[in-house]
């Protein structure tokens, strides 16, 4: 990682840009989840992405040029582990509607939260091209592939 991505505590424009970018990429994913009435919606995804960006910015500001890569690596590992617990909660919450069913629910929402965290990390690092590209690709997966799944299910039902 180049020192270009380090952010000074006095660079309020850069910090605000990164935080707003994190909110934007979280919103792109969260809006799809909100429109589908999932337990983790718009605000959840925006907050996960924003929180991830804040943790990253903190590590970039506190670290020195010699140590920031190790510190950033530890922060990213912590975010990934913490968000895994949040995703697990989404899976359990969505699966509790029908406790007798063997069907697992909420995996896509949990994965979307995980991606929102990763996009927040990218935004926090100042990697705006990666953050925006990842958000658009995530939205395509969530919207386009849901339509393809519905088409395949209806085609399968007709052939039975």
SERO-4910 file (N, C-alpha, C, O; in steps of 0.05 Angstrom, whole numbers):
BEGIN
 pado doro    nc1    nc2    nc3   cac1   cac2   cac3    cc1    cc2    cc3    oc1    oc2    oc3
  Unk    A     17    -23      0      0      0      0     18     25      0     37     26     15
  Unk    A     11     44    -16     27     68    -18     19     87      4     -3     86     15
  Unk    A     38    105     11     32    125     32     11    145     23      2    161     39
  Unk    A      4    145     -3    -17    163    -13    -43    158      3    -59    177      6
  Unk    A    -48    134     12    -73    127     24    -74    134     54    -95    133     67
  Unk    A    -51    142     65    -51    152     93    -67    178     94    -66    194     75
  Unk    A    -81    182    116    -98    206    118    -90    220    143    -88    208    165
  Unk    A    -85    246    141    -77    263    163   -102    270    180   -124    273    169
  Unk    A    -99    273    206   -121    282    223   -131    309    215   -154    316    221
  Unk    A   -114    325    202   -122    352    194   -135    353    166   -145    374    158
  Unk    A   -136    330    152   -148    329    126   -178    323    128   -186    300    121
  Unk    A   -193    342    137   -222    338    141   -236    332    115   -255    316    115
  Unk    A   -228    344     93   -242    339     68   -238    310     60   -257    296     51
  Unk    A   -213    300     62   -208    272     56   -222    253     74   -233    232     65
  Unk    A   -223    259    100   -237    242    119   -267    241    113   -279    220    112
  Unk    A   -279    265    108   -308    266    103   -314    252     76   -335    238     74
  Unk    A   -297    255     56   -301    241     31   -302    211     35   -320    197     25
  Unk    A   -283    200     50   -281    172     55   -306    162     71   -316    141     65
  Unk    A   -314    177     91   -337    169    106   -363    170     90   -380    152     92
  Unk    A   -366    191     74   -390    193     56   -390    171     35   -411    160     28
  Unk    A   -366    164     25   -364    142      6   -372    116     19   -386     99      7
  Unk    A   -364    112     44   -372     88     59   -402     87     62   -414     66     58
  Unk    A   -414    109     68   -444    110     71   -457    104     44   -477     89     43
  Unk    A   -446    115     22   -458    110     -4   -456     81    -12   -476     70    -21
  Unk    A   -433     68     -9   -431     40    -18   -447     22      0   -458      2     -9
  Unk    A   -450     29     26   -467     14     44   -496     17     36   -512     -2     37
  Unk    A   -504     41     27   -531     46     19   -538     31     -7   -561     22    -10
  Unk    A   -520     29    -25   -525     15    -50   -533    -14    -45   -552    -24    -57
  Unk    A   -519    -27    -27   -526    -55    -20   -551    -56     -2   -569    -72     -6
  Unk    A   -551    -38     18   -573    -38     38   -600    -32     26   -620    -42     35
  Unk    A   -601    -16      5   -626     -9     -8   -639    -34    -20   -664    -37    -17
  Unk    A   -624    -51    -32   -635    -76    -43   -646    -93    -21   -668   -103    -23
  Unk    A   -632    -95      1   -641   -112     24   -666    -99     36   -684   -114     45
  Unk    A   -667    -73     37   -690    -59     49   -715    -63     32   -737    -68     42
  Unk    A   -712    -61      6   -734    -64    -13   -745    -93    -12   -768    -97    -19
  Unk    A   -729   -112     -5   -737   -140     -3   -746   -147     25   -752   -170     31
  Unk    A   -748   -126     43   -758   -130     70   -742   -150     86   -753   -166    101
  Unk    A   -716   -149     83   -698   -167     98   -692   -154    126   -694   -130    130
  Unk    A   -683   -171    144   -679   -162    172   -656   -142    173   -656   -124    190
  Unk    A   -636   -144    156   -614   -125    155   -618   -108    130   -614   -118    107
  Unk    A   -626    -83    134   -633    -67    111   -614    -44    107   -590    -46    111
  Unk    A   -625    -21     98   -610      2     90   -592     13    112   -568     16    109
  Unk    A   -604     18    135   -588     30    157   -567     12    167   -545     20    173
  Unk    A   -573    -14    169   -553    -33    179   -529    -34    161   -507    -32    170
  Unk    A   -533    -36    135   -511    -37    116   -495    -11    115   -470    -11    113
  Unk    A   -509     11    117   -495     37    118   -478     39    143   -455     49    142
  Unk    A   -488     31    166   -473     33    191   -450     13    191   -428     20    201
  Unk    A   -453    -11    180   -431    -30    179   -409    -18    162   -385    -20    169
  Unk    A   -416     -7    139   -396      4    121   -382     28    134   -358     31    132
  Unk    A   -398     46    146   -387     69    159   -369     61    182   -347     72    185
  Unk    A   -377     43    199   -361     34    221   -335     22    212   -314     28    224
  Unk    A   -335      7    191   -311     -5    180   -292     17    171   -268     16    176
  Unk    A   -303     37    157   -286     59    148   -274     75    171   -251     83    170
  Unk    A   -289     79    192   -279     93    215   -256     78    228   -235     90    234
  Unk    A   -259     52    232   -237     36    243   -212     38    227   -190     40    237
  Unk    A   -215     37    200   -192     38    182   -179     65    184   -155     67    185
  Unk    A   -195     86    184   -184    113    185   -169    118    211   -148    130    211
  Unk    A   -180    107    232   -166    110    258   -139     97    256   -119    109    265
  Unk    A   -137     73    245   -112     59    244    -92     73    225    -68     72    230
  Unk    A   -102     86    204    -85    100    186    -75    126    199    -53    135    192
  Unk    A    -90    138    216    -82    163    229    -63    157    253    -45    173    258
  Unk    A    -68    136    268    -52    130    292    -25    118    285     -5    123    298
  Unk    A    -25    102    264      0     88    257     21    106    245     15    128    236
  Unk    A     45     97    246     67    111    233     72     98    206     61     76    201
  Unk    A     88    110    190     94     99    164    106     71    166    103     55    148
  Unk    A    120     66    188    133     40    192    113     18    202    117     -5    196
  Unk    A     92     26    215     75      7    228     46      5    217     32    -13    224
  Unk    A     38     24    200     10     25    192      0      0    177    -23     -7    180
  Unk    A     18    -13    162      9    -37    148      2    -59    167    -18    -73    163
  Unk    A     18    -63    188     11    -84    208    -14    -76    223    -31    -93    228
  Unk    A    -16    -51    231    -40    -42    246    -65    -45    229    -86    -54    238
  Unk    A    -63    -37    204    -86    -39    185    -94    -68    181   -118    -74    181
  Unk    A    -75    -85    179    -80   -113    176    -96   -124    199   -115   -139    196
  Unk    A    -88   -117    223   -102   -126    248   -130   -115    249   -149   -129    257
  Unk    A   -133    -90    241   -160    -77    241   -178    -92    222   -201    -98    228
  Unk    A   -168    -97    198   -185   -111    178   -192   -139    188   -215   -147    184
  Unk    A   -174   -153    200   -180   -179    211   -202   -177    233   -220   -194    234
  Unk    A   -200   -157    250   -220   -153    271   -247   -147    259   -268   -157    269
  Unk    A   -248   -130    239   -273   -123    226   -286   -149    214   -310   -154    218
  Unk    A   -270   -164    200   -280   -188    187   -292   -208    208   -313   -219    203
  Unk    A   -278   -211    230   -288   -229    251   -313   -217    264   -333   -232    269
  Unk    A   -313   -192    270   -336   -179    283   -361   -179    266   -383   -185    275
  Unk    A   -357   -174    241   -380   -174    222   -391   -202    218   -414   -206    213
  Unk    A   -373   -222    221   -383   -250    219   -403   -256    241   -422   -270    236
  Unk    A   -399   -245    265   -419   -249    286   -445   -235    280   -466   -246    285
  Unk    A   -443   -211    269   -467   -196    261   -483   -212    240   -507   -214    241
  Unk    A   -468   -222    220   -481   -238    199   -494   -264    210   -515   -272    202
  Unk    A   -480   -276    230   -492   -300    243   -518   -293    256   -537   -309    256
  Unk    A   -520   -270    268   -545   -261    281   -567   -257    260   -590   -263    266
  Unk    A   -560   -247    237   -580   -244    216   -591   -271    207   -615   -275    202
  Unk    A   -573   -291    204   -581   -317    196   -600   -329    217   -621   -340    210
  Unk    A   -593   -327    242   -610   -338    264   -637   -324    264   -657   -337    268
  Unk    A   -637   -298    262   -662   -282    263   -680   -290    240   -704   -294    244
  Unk    A   -670   -291    216   -687   -298    193   -696   -327    194   -717   -333    183
  Unk    A   -680   -345    206   -687   -373    207   -707   -379    229   -718   -401    228
  Unk    A   -712   -361    248   -730   -367    270   -759   -366    263   -775   -375    280
  Unk    A   -767   -356    240   -795   -355    233   -808   -382    232   -831   -386    239
  Unk    A   -793   -401    222   -803   -428    220   -783   -447    232   -766   -458    218
  Unk    A   -784   -450    258   -764   -466    272   -763   -495    264   -742   -508    267
  Unk    A   -784   -506    254   -785   -534    247   -774   -539    219   -769   -562    211
  Unk    A   -770   -518    204   -760   -521    177   -730   -526    177   -716   -514    193
  Unk    A   -721   -542    158   -692   -547    156   -679   -527    138   -654   -527    135
  Unk    A   -694   -509    126   -684   -489    108   -669   -467    123   -680   -456    143
  Unk    A   -645   -460    115   -630   -439    127   -637   -413    112   -637   -412     87
  Unk    A   -642   -392    127   -649   -366    115   -630   -345    125   -618   -347    146
  Unk    A   -626   -325    108   -610   -302    116   -581   -303    107   -565   -285    114
  Unk    A   -574   -323     92   -546   -325     83   -538   -302     64   -516   -291     66
  Unk    A   -556   -294     47   -550   -272     28   -548   -246     44   -530   -230     38
  Unk    A   -566   -242     63   -564   -217     79   -537   -217     95   -524   -196     97
  Unk    A   -530   -240    106   -504   -241    121   -481   -236    102   -462   -222    110
  Unk    A   -482   -247     78   -460   -242     59   -460   -213     50   -438   -201     46
  Unk    A   -483   -200     48   -485   -172     40   -473   -154     62   -460   -134     56
  Unk    A   -477   -162     87   -465   -147    109   -435   -149    108   -421   -130    113
  Unk    A   -425   -173    102   -397   -178    101   -385   -161     78   -364   -149     82
  Unk    A   -398   -160     55   -388   -144     33   -390   -114     40   -372    -99     32
  Unk    A   -411   -106     54   -413    -77     62   -389    -70     79   -378    -48     77
  Unk    A   -381    -88     97   -357    -82    113   -332    -80     96   -316    -62    100
  Unk    A   -329    -98     77   -306    -97     59   -305    -71     43   -284    -59     39
  Unk    A   -329    -63     34   -330    -38     18   -324    -14     36   -312      6     27
  Unk    A   -333    -15     61   -326      6     80   -296      7     85   -285     29     88
  Unk    A   -283    -15     86   -254    -16     89   -241     -3     65   -222     13     68
  Unk    A   -250    -10     41   -239      2     17   -243     32     17   -225     47     10
  Unk    A   -267     41     25   -272     70     27   -254     83     47   -243    105     42
  Unk    A   -251     71     70   -234     82     91   -205     84     83   -190    102     92
  Unk    A   -196     65     66   -169     66     55   -165     86     33   -143     91     24
  Unk    A   -187     98     24   -185    117      1   -186    104    -26   -180    116    -46
  Unk    A   -193     78    -27   -194     64    -52   -222     67    -64   -238     47    -65
  Unk    A   -228     91    -73   -255     97    -82   -264     81   -106   -288     74   -109
  Unk    A   -245     76   -125   -253     60   -148   -261     32   -141   -281     21   -151
  Unk    A   -246     20   -122   -253     -7   -113   -280     -7    -98   -296    -24   -102
  Unk    A   -284     13    -81   -309     15    -65   -333     18    -84   -353      3    -80
  Unk    A   -332     35   -103   -355     40   -121   -359     16   -139   -381      7   -143
  Unk    A   -338      5   -151   -340    -18   -168   -351    -42   -153   -369    -56   -163
  Unk    A   -342    -46   -129   -352    -68   -112   -381    -65   -105   -396    -84   -105
  Unk    A   -389    -40    -99   -417    -35    -93   -435    -40   -117   -457    -52   -114
  Unk    A   -427    -31   -140   -443    -35   -164   -445    -65   -171   -467    -75   -177
  Unk    A   -423    -79   -169   -423   -108   -174   -440   -123   -154   -455   -141   -161
  Unk    A   -439   -114   -129   -456   -127   -108   -485   -122   -113   -501   -140   -111
  Unk    A   -492    -98   -121   -520    -92   -128   -529   -109   -151   -552   -119   -151
  Unk    A   -512   -112   -171   -519   -129   -194   -524   -158   -185   -544   -171   -194
  Unk    A   -507   -168   -168   -511   -195   -158   -537   -198   -143   -552   -217   -147
  Unk    A   -543   -178   -126   -567   -180   -110   -592   -176   -126   -613   -189   -120
  Unk    A   -592   -159   -146   -616   -154   -162   -619   -172   -186   -640   -185   -190
  Unk    A   -598   -173   -203   -600   -188   -228   -602   -218   -222   -619   -232   -235
  Unk    A   -586   -229   -204   -586   -257   -200   -611   -266   -185   -619   -290   -188
  Unk    A   -624   -249   -170   -649   -256   -157   -670   -260   -179   -687   -278   -177
  Unk    A   -670   -243   -200   -689   -246   -222   -683   -272   -237   -702   -286   -245
  Unk    A   -657   -278   -241   -651   -304   -255   -659   -328   -238   -668   -348   -249
  Unk    A   -657   -326   -212   -666   -348   -194   -696   -352   -197   -705   -375   -198
  Unk    A   -711   -330   -198   -740   -332   -201   -748   -345   -227   -766   -361   -229
  Unk    A   -734   -337   -248   -739   -348   -275   -734   -378   -275   -750   -394   -285
  Unk    A   -711   -386   -263   -704   -414   -262   -724   -430   -245   -732   -453   -253
  Unk    A   -733   -419   -223   -753   -433   -206   -779   -437   -221   -791   -458   -219
  Unk    A   -788   -416   -235   -813   -419   -249   -811   -439   -273   -830   -453   -279
  Unk    A   -787   -439   -285   -783   -458   -307   -782   -487   -296   -792   -505   -309
  Unk    A   -770   -490   -273   -768   -517   -261   -796   -526   -253   -802   -550   -257
  Unk    A   -813   -509   -242   -840   -517   -234   -857   -524   -258   -873   -543   -256
  Unk    A   -853   -511   -280   -869   -517   -304   -861   -544   -316   -878   -558   -327
  Unk    A   -836   -552   -313   -826   -577   -324   -833   -601   -307   -831   -624   -316
  Unk    A   -842   -596   -282   -849   -618   -264   -876   -629   -270   -885   -648   -256
***
